[in-house]
Each structure stands twice: as C-alpha cells, then as structure tokens.
C-alpha cells in the first residue's frame, strides 16, 4: 500500500474508525495495478534510502512493509546488494513484485498482525504505515520490535502532526492518519528504538515526513 495522491488535513476526523482505515486494503486491491503504473520508477526517496542502507549490512535482509509492486523501492534495495521480504495486502501488486524479483519472498499479509518468527537487518514502512488508524499505529511498534535484529534501522513515513488526512485514489477517499512527533519519539524509545532523524514535509523528498531510528543491540 502506498500514498495515492494529495491529502486534505482533517484535524477533527475520526481516526479511530476501523472501517475507514480498512477500506485502504480494498482500494489497493482494486486499483493497485493502475497505481503502480502511475507511480513508475522515479526514486525521489534515494537519499533517505541510502541513509537507511548505510546501517544494513551487505547481504542482509530488509522487511518491506507495504511493499506494493516492489518498484522502485524494493528494486533499489536489491540493486544495492540487500535481500527483501515484502509484505502487502494487495495480491495484484504482489504479482507484479514476484514478476520483478521472483527469488525474493513476497507475502500477502496485513502488517498489523505480522509475526514471522524472525528478525531482519532493516525494516521499512514507506507510504504504508500512515494508512493505519492511530491505535493501529501505536500497536505497530511492537511489530517492528519483534522483527528487528540488533542494530537494525527502522524507517517509516508519517504525517507532520496529529490528525487525519483524506486523499483521493482514482476518485475514492484515501485514509491517512498521524500521531504527533512527541508520541512517535516516545513509542520508538519504549520499544527499544533510538530515534536518529526526523524531517517533517521534507522538500527534497516530495514533502514526505520521515522517521529513521535504530533498534538497540540484543544482549
């Protein structure tokens, strides 16, 4: 799953409505292939991905949550010598990812209940985590922690401030939510991550709000 377009901030919106967030899955199942074609392979995220990859050893595996079609992000990770396990709820997008890189592991699953029983050298949730409601975002930090190897970077995109934003995906409402920066920092720290970088609405990255953190070393 990924960002489908411009967003209108709705500070008073109902971020706790589970149906609003759950409609994201259906939207990307129906519109995923069209979205992937429109998304293309332009990599505005390269500078941030390079910061992330600087902490992922060569040959290590990245868990890509909301991997979509695998283009362009997973493709870039592979080209930089890392392995990828991709998670997405949209089977049409995963079919594109499998065609792009058949040797990788692509799993149709909801990130909110993920329990793979293994740890990864890096965890990425780019343009996917922010489609979850507030409470689901809070619960995701335990998911991140149980899949992170010692020293693994975590990079996610969020909104710039607490609230709900409704975008459009091919004419249909597209849900986004965000906590505030202080709560994200608290959640990272409470689950063993050290916040390293945070930029709100980065103009060099198409206005993305980015968090980069690192998981503490295991004893």
TORKOL-4160 file (C-alpha; in steps of 0.2 Angstrom, whole numbers, padded with zeros to 4 digits, m for minus):
219
<pt num="1" X="0000" Y="0000" Z="0000"/>
<pt num="2" X="0006" Y="0017" Z="m0004"/>
<pt num="3" X="0001" Y="0035" Z="m0005"/>
<pt num="4" X="m0011" Y="0038" Z="m0019"/>
<pt num="5" X="m0011" Y="0057" Z="m0020"/>
<pt num="6" X="m0014" Y="0074" Z="m0012"/>
<pt num="7" X="m0021" Y="0074" Z="0005"/>
<pt num="8" X="m0033" Y="0086" Z="0014"/>
<pt num="9" X="m0030" Y="0088" Z="0033"/>
<pt num="10" X="m0045" Y="0085" Z="0044"/>
<pt num="11" X="m0039" Y="0088" Z="0062"/>
<pt num="12" X="m0056" Y="0083" Z="0069"/>
<pt num="13" X="m0058" Y="0067" Z="0058"/>
<pt num="14" X="m0062" Y="0051" Z="0066"/>
<pt num="15" X="m0045" Y="0042" Z="0066"/>
<pt num="16" X="m0052" Y="0028" Z="0077"/>
<pt num="17" X="m0064" Y="0022" Z="0064"/>
<pt num="18" X="m0058" Y="0005" Z="0059"/>
<pt num="19" X="m0069" Y="0004" Z="0044"/>
<pt num="20" X="m0061" Y="0020" Z="0037"/>
<pt num="21" X="m0043" Y="0013" Z="0038"/>
<pt num="22" X="m0048" Y="m0005" Z="0032"/>
<pt num="23" X="m0055" Y="0002" Z="0016"/>
<pt num="24" X="m0037" Y="0005" Z="0011"/>
<pt num="25" X="m0035" Y="m0014" Z="0008"/>
<pt num="26" X="m0049" Y="m0015" Z="m0004"/>
<pt num="27" X="m0044" Y="0001" Z="m0013"/>
<pt num="28" X="m0027" Y="m0005" Z="m0017"/>
<pt num="29" X="m0033" Y="m0022" Z="m0022"/>
<pt num="30" X="m0044" Y="m0014" Z="m0035"/>
<pt num="31" X="m0033" Y="0000" Z="m0041"/>
<pt num="32" X="m0016" Y="m0007" Z="m0037"/>
<pt num="33" X="m0010" Y="m0011" Z="m0055"/>
<pt num="34" X="m0016" Y="0006" Z="m0061"/>
<pt num="35" X="m0007" Y="0015" Z="m0046"/>
<pt num="36" X="0009" Y="0005" Z="m0049"/>
<pt num="37" X="0009" Y="0011" Z="m0067"/>
<pt num="38" X="0006" Y="0029" Z="m0062"/>
<pt num="39" X="0019" Y="0028" Z="m0048"/>
<pt num="40" X="0033" Y="0022" Z="m0061"/>
<pt num="41" X="0051" Y="0020" Z="m0056"/>
<pt num="42" X="0056" Y="0038" Z="m0051"/>
<pt num="43" X="0065" Y="0037" Z="m0035"/>
<pt num="44" X="0063" Y="0053" Z="m0025"/>
<pt num="45" X="0067" Y="0043" Z="m0009"/>
<pt num="46" X="0085" Y="0039" Z="m0014"/>
<pt num="47" X="0094" Y="0050" Z="m0002"/>
<pt num="48" X="0084" Y="0043" Z="0013"/>
<pt num="49" X="0086" Y="0025" Z="0007"/>
<pt num="50" X="0104" Y="0027" Z="0006"/>
<pt num="51" X="0104" Y="0033" Z="0024"/>
<pt num="52" X="0094" Y="0018" Z="0029"/>
<pt num="53" X="0105" Y="0006" Z="0019"/>
<pt num="54" X="0121" Y="0013" Z="0027"/>
<pt num="55" X="0115" Y="0004" Z="0043"/>
<pt num="56" X="0110" Y="m0013" Z="0034"/>
<pt num="57" X="0125" Y="m0024" Z="0031"/>
<pt num="58" X="0128" Y="m0030" Z="0013"/>
<pt num="59" X="0118" Y="m0046" Z="0010"/>
<pt num="60" X="0106" Y="m0043" Z="0025"/>
<pt num="61" X="0088" Y="m0044" Z="0023"/>
<pt num="62" X="0076" Y="m0030" Z="0023"/>
<pt num="63" X="0057" Y="m0032" Z="0029"/>
<pt num="64" X="0047" Y="m0020" Z="0017"/>
<pt num="65" X="0030" Y="m0017" Z="0025"/>
<pt num="66" X="0018" Y="m0011" Z="0012"/>
<pt num="67" X="0030" Y="m0016" Z="m0002"/>
<pt num="68" X="0017" Y="m0014" Z="m0016"/>
<pt num="69" X="0024" Y="m0019" Z="m0033"/>
<pt num="70" X="0042" Y="m0018" Z="m0027"/>
<pt num="71" X="0045" Y="m0004" Z="m0039"/>
<pt num="72" X="0055" Y="0007" Z="m0036"/>
<pt num="73" X="0060" Y="0004" Z="m0018"/>
<pt num="74" X="0062" Y="m0014" Z="m0016"/>
<pt num="75" X="0071" Y="m0014" Z="m0033"/>
<pt num="76" X="0083" Y="m0002" Z="m0027"/>
<pt num="77" X="0087" Y="m0012" Z="m0011"/>
<pt num="78" X="0090" Y="m0027" Z="m0021"/>
<pt num="79" X="0102" Y="m0017" Z="m0033"/>
<pt num="80" X="0111" Y="m0011" Z="m0018"/>
<pt num="81" X="0115" Y="m0029" Z="m0013"/>
<pt num="82" X="0102" Y="m0032" Z="0001"/>
<pt num="83" X="0088" Y="m0046" Z="0001"/>
<pt num="84" X="0070" Y="m0042" Z="0003"/>
<pt num="85" X="0055" Y="m0049" Z="0011"/>
<pt num="86" X="0040" Y="m0039" Z="0005"/>
<pt num="87" X="0023" Y="m0039" Z="0014"/>
<pt num="88" X="0007" Y="m0032" Z="0006"/>
<pt num="89" X="m0012" Y="m0035" Z="0007"/>
<pt num="90" X="m0015" Y="m0032" Z="m0012"/>
<pt num="91" X="m0012" Y="m0048" Z="m0022"/>
<pt num="92" X="m0011" Y="m0039" Z="m0039"/>
<pt num="93" X="0003" Y="m0028" Z="m0033"/>
<pt num="94" X="0012" Y="m0044" Z="m0026"/>
<pt num="95" X="0010" Y="m0052" Z="m0043"/>
<pt num="96" X="0020" Y="m0038" Z="m0050"/>
<pt num="97" X="0033" Y="m0039" Z="m0037"/>
<pt num="98" X="0035" Y="m0058" Z="m0040"/>
<pt num="99" X="0037" Y="m0055" Z="m0058"/>
<pt num="100" X="0050" Y="m0041" Z="m0055"/>
<pt num="101" X="0060" Y="m0052" Z="m0042"/>
<pt num="102" X="0055" Y="m0070" Z="m0042"/>
<pt num="103" X="0069" Y="m0075" Z="m0030"/>
<pt num="104" X="0063" Y="m0064" Z="m0016"/>
<pt num="105" X="0049" Y="m0068" Z="m0003"/>
<pt num="106" X="0033" Y="m0059" Z="m0006"/>
<pt num="107" X="0019" Y="m0062" Z="0007"/>
<pt num="108" X="0001" Y="m0057" Z="0006"/>
<pt num="109" X="m0002" Y="m0052" Z="0024"/>
<pt num="110" X="m0008" Y="m0037" Z="0035"/>
<pt num="111" X="0006" Y="m0029" Z="0044"/>
<pt num="112" X="m0004" Y="m0026" Z="0059"/>
<pt num="113" X="m0004" Y="m0044" Z="0064"/>
<pt num="114" X="0013" Y="m0049" Z="0057"/>
<pt num="115" X="0023" Y="m0062" Z="0067"/>
<pt num="116" X="0036" Y="m0070" Z="0055"/>
<pt num="117" X="0046" Y="m0078" Z="0069"/>
<pt num="118" X="0062" Y="m0070" Z="0063"/>
<pt num="119" X="0072" Y="m0054" Z="0063"/>
<pt num="120" X="0078" Y="m0043" Z="0049"/>
<pt num="121" X="0093" Y="m0032" Z="0046"/>
<pt num="122" X="0081" Y="m0017" Z="0042"/>
<pt num="123" X="0063" Y="m0013" Z="0042"/>
<pt num="124" X="0055" Y="m0001" Z="0030"/>
<pt num="125" X="0037" Y="0005" Z="0030"/>
<pt num="126" X="0037" Y="0019" Z="0017"/>
<pt num="127" X="0020" Y="0026" Z="0012"/>
<pt num="128" X="0011" Y="0012" Z="0021"/>
<pt num="129" X="0011" Y="0014" Z="0040"/>
<pt num="130" X="0002" Y="0031" Z="0038"/>
<pt num="131" X="m0013" Y="0022" Z="0031"/>
<pt num="132" X="m0017" Y="0015" Z="0048"/>
<pt num="133" X="m0028" Y="0022" Z="0062"/>
<pt num="134" X="m0020" Y="0030" Z="0077"/>
<pt num="135" X="m0022" Y="0015" Z="0088"/>
<pt num="136" X="m0015" Y="0003" Z="0075"/>
<pt num="137" X="0000" Y="0014" Z="0073"/>
<pt num="138" X="0003" Y="0013" Z="0091"/>
<pt num="139" X="0002" Y="m0006" Z="0091"/>
<pt num="140" X="0014" Y="m0007" Z="0076"/>
<pt num="141" X="0029" Y="m0003" Z="0086"/>
<pt num="142" X="0028" Y="m0020" Z="0095"/>
<pt num="143" X="0028" Y="m0027" Z="0077"/>
<pt num="144" X="0043" Y="m0018" Z="0072"/>
<pt num="145" X="0052" Y="m0023" Z="0088"/>
<pt num="146" X="0049" Y="m0041" Z="0086"/>
<pt num="147" X="0056" Y="m0041" Z="0068"/>
<pt num="148" X="0071" Y="m0030" Z="0071"/>
<pt num="149" X="0088" Y="m0038" Z="0073"/>
<pt num="150" X="0101" Y="m0029" Z="0084"/>
<pt num="151" X="0106" Y="m0013" Z="0076"/>
<pt num="152" X="0093" Y="m0014" Z="0063"/>
<pt num="153" X="0087" Y="0003" Z="0056"/>
<pt num="154" X="0068" Y="0007" Z="0055"/>
<pt num="155" X="0062" Y="0020" Z="0043"/>
<pt num="156" X="0044" Y="0025" Z="0041"/>
<pt num="157" X="0034" Y="0039" Z="0034"/>
<pt num="158" X="0020" Y="0048" Z="0044"/>
<pt num="159" X="0010" Y="0064" Z="0044"/>
<pt num="160" X="0018" Y="0080" Z="0050"/>
<pt num="161" X="0006" Y="0082" Z="0065"/>
<pt num="162" X="m0008" Y="0073" Z="0074"/>
<pt num="163" X="m0023" Y="0071" Z="0064"/>
<pt num="164" X="m0032" Y="0063" Z="0050"/>
<pt num="165" X="m0030" Y="0067" Z="0031"/>
<pt num="166" X="m0041" Y="0061" Z="0017"/>
<pt num="167" X="m0033" Y="0060" Z="0000"/>
<pt num="168" X="m0040" Y="0053" Z="m0016"/>
<pt num="169" X="m0036" Y="0037" Z="m0026"/>
<pt num="170" X="m0044" Y="0037" Z="m0043"/>
<pt num="171" X="m0059" Y="0047" Z="m0036"/>
<pt num="172" X="m0061" Y="0037" Z="m0020"/>
<pt num="173" X="m0057" Y="0043" Z="m0002"/>
<pt num="174" X="m0040" Y="0038" Z="0004"/>
<pt num="175" X="m0037" Y="0037" Z="0023"/>
<pt num="176" X="m0021" Y="0043" Z="0032"/>
<pt num="177" X="m0018" Y="0047" Z="0050"/>
<pt num="178" X="m0003" Y="0053" Z="0060"/>
<pt num="179" X="0002" Y="0054" Z="0079"/>
<pt num="180" X="0012" Y="0069" Z="0084"/>
<pt num="181" X="0031" Y="0069" Z="0084"/>
<pt num="182" X="0032" Y="0068" Z="0103"/>
<pt num="183" X="0022" Y="0052" Z="0104"/>
<pt num="184" X="0031" Y="0044" Z="0090"/>
<pt num="185" X="0048" Y="0048" Z="0099"/>
<pt num="186" X="0040" Y="0040" Z="0115"/>
<pt num="187" X="0034" Y="0024" Z="0106"/>
<pt num="188" X="0051" Y="0022" Z="0097"/>
<pt num="189" X="0060" Y="0023" Z="0114"/>
<pt num="190" X="0048" Y="0012" Z="0123"/>
<pt num="191" X="0050" Y="m0002" Z="0111"/>
<pt num="192" X="0069" Y="m0001" Z="0110"/>
<pt num="193" X="0072" Y="0011" Z="0095"/>
<pt num="194" X="0084" Y="0025" Z="0096"/>
<pt num="195" X="0077" Y="0040" Z="0085"/>
<pt num="196" X="0091" Y="0046" Z="0073"/>
<pt num="197" X="0082" Y="0058" Z="0061"/>
<pt num="198" X="0065" Y="0066" Z="0058"/>
<pt num="199" X="0061" Y="0078" Z="0045"/>
<pt num="200" X="0043" Y="0085" Z="0043"/>
<pt num="201" X="0037" Y="0088" Z="0025"/>
<pt num="202" X="0055" Y="0086" Z="0018"/>
<pt num="203" X="0055" Y="0097" Z="0002"/>
<pt num="204" X="0069" Y="0086" Z="m0005"/>
<pt num="205" X="0058" Y="0071" Z="m0004"/>
<pt num="206" X="0042" Y="0076" Z="m0012"/>
<pt num="207" X="0036" Y="0083" Z="0005"/>
<pt num="208" X="0037" Y="0066" Z="0014"/>
<pt num="209" X="0038" Y="0066" Z="0033"/>
<pt num="210" X="0051" Y="0053" Z="0038"/>
<pt num="211" X="0057" Y="0045" Z="0054"/>
<pt num="212" X="0073" Y="0035" Z="0054"/>
<pt num="213" X="0078" Y="0025" Z="0070"/>
<pt num="214" X="0089" Y="0011" Z="0075"/>
<pt num="215" X="0085" Y="m0004" Z="0086"/>
<pt num="216" X="0095" Y="m0007" Z="0101"/>
<pt num="217" X="0108" Y="m0021" Z="0101"/>
<pt num="218" X="0102" Y="m0038" Z="0108"/>
<pt num="219" X="0112" Y="m0044" Z="0124"/>
